[in-house]
Amino acid sequence: MSDPNDDIKRWTARRKATAVMDIIKGKTTAAELARSHDLTVAEIEQWTDDFVSQGTEALRSHPRDAEAKHRAEKKDLLAKIGDLTMQMEAYKIARDYLGLGKPQPDADS
């Protein structure tokens, strides 16, 4: 009877993370894992290094681009700043129109 993991065709980030965790927990070694799945020890060690330094994200076949996430966040924040600036300008115009922000002339003058 063969282990169901022997038939793995594609190593997803989750599968890699599980394999790395098994190594870290001492359930297996990189050499045993490589031999049982027809991988190289270097591949397994790279997964381990990536996992330790970056977690599961590093093991994805297409890692989410952190720079792209930062650019999108910056764009959203700049848009919010623009909206708030326009609101402030509208409040200033309304205040000036209604004469609310300016000192009122003194009745005694």
C-alpha positions as a printed Julia matrix, in Angstrom:
109×3 Matrix{Float64}:
   0.0     0.0    0.0
   1.53    3.34  -1.06
   1.41    6.61   0.75
  -1.09    9.01  -0.92
   1.6    11.71  -0.81
   3.78    9.61  -3.15
   1.57   10.61  -6.08
   1.93   14.38  -5.62
   2.34   15.95  -9.04
   2.21   19.6   -8.01
   3.69   20.94  -4.83
   1.4    23.75  -3.67
   2.49   26.23  -1.03
   0.36   24.43   1.53
   1.92   21.04   0.71
   5.41   22.51   0.85
   4.64   24.16   4.19
   3.36   20.86   5.58
   6.5    19.07   4.4
   8.73   21.76   5.92
   6.8    21.59   9.2
   7.29   17.81   9.27
  11.04   18.38   8.91
  11.05   21.07  11.59
   9.06   18.82  13.96
  11.48   15.97  13.34
   8.88   13.67  11.74
  11.12   13.25   8.69
  14.34   14.57   7.21
  14.98   16.48   4.01
  16.77   13.43   2.6
  13.88   11.07   3.41
  11.33   13.48   1.94
  13.41   14.03  -1.19
  13.89   10.28  -1.7
  10.21    9.43  -1.17
   8.96   12.12  -3.57
  11.71   12.07  -6.2
  12.92   15.55  -5.26
  16.38   16.86  -4.52
  17.56   17.63  -1.02
  18.51   21.09  -2.29
  14.88   21.75  -3.29
  13.63   20.74   0.15
  16.3    22.82   1.88
  15.35   25.83  -0.26
  11.7    25.36   0.78
  12.81   25.25   4.41
  14.94   28.39   4.06
  12.12   30.22   2.27
   9.54   29.11   4.81
  11.65   30.17   7.75
  12.42   33.56   6.21
   9.02   34.37   4.67
   6.44   31.78   5.7
   3.96   30.19   3.33
   3.95   33.2    0.98
   7.48   32.35  -0.14
   6.4    28.87  -1.16
   3.67   29.94  -3.58
   4.28   29.28  -7.25
   3.3    32.92  -7.9
   4.07   34.9   -4.73
   1.94   37.93  -4.17
   3.99   40.91  -5.15
   4.53   42.93  -2.0
   5.53   45.97  -4.05
   2.29   45.8   -6.04
   0.32   45.57  -2.79
   2.12   48.64  -1.46
   1.49   50.57  -4.7
  -2.23   49.71  -4.57
  -2.44   50.75  -0.92
  -0.62   54.01  -1.67
  -3.01   54.71  -4.56
  -6.02   54.13  -2.31
  -4.61   56.38   0.41
  -3.8    59.16  -2.04
  -7.34   58.93  -3.41
  -8.7    59.24   0.13
  -6.48   62.28   0.76
  -7.81   63.82  -2.46
 -11.41   63.2   -1.36
 -10.79   64.72   2.06
  -9.03   67.74   0.52
 -12.0    68.36  -1.78
 -14.41   68.08   1.17
 -12.34   70.57   3.14
 -12.36   73.01   0.23
 -16.14   72.65  -0.06
 -16.51   73.37   3.69
 -14.31   76.47   3.37
 -16.36   77.76   0.43
 -19.61   77.14   2.34
 -18.19   78.8    5.46
 -17.09   81.85   3.49
 -20.41   82.01   1.65
 -22.36   81.87   4.91
 -19.91   84.17   6.68
 -19.36   81.7    9.51
 -15.61   81.62   9.83
 -14.85   85.3    9.77
 -14.91   87.63  12.78
 -18.15   89.58  12.89
 -17.88   93.38  12.86
 -18.24   94.87  16.31
 -21.61   96.54  16.91
 -19.93   99.46  18.69
 -17.84  100.45  15.67
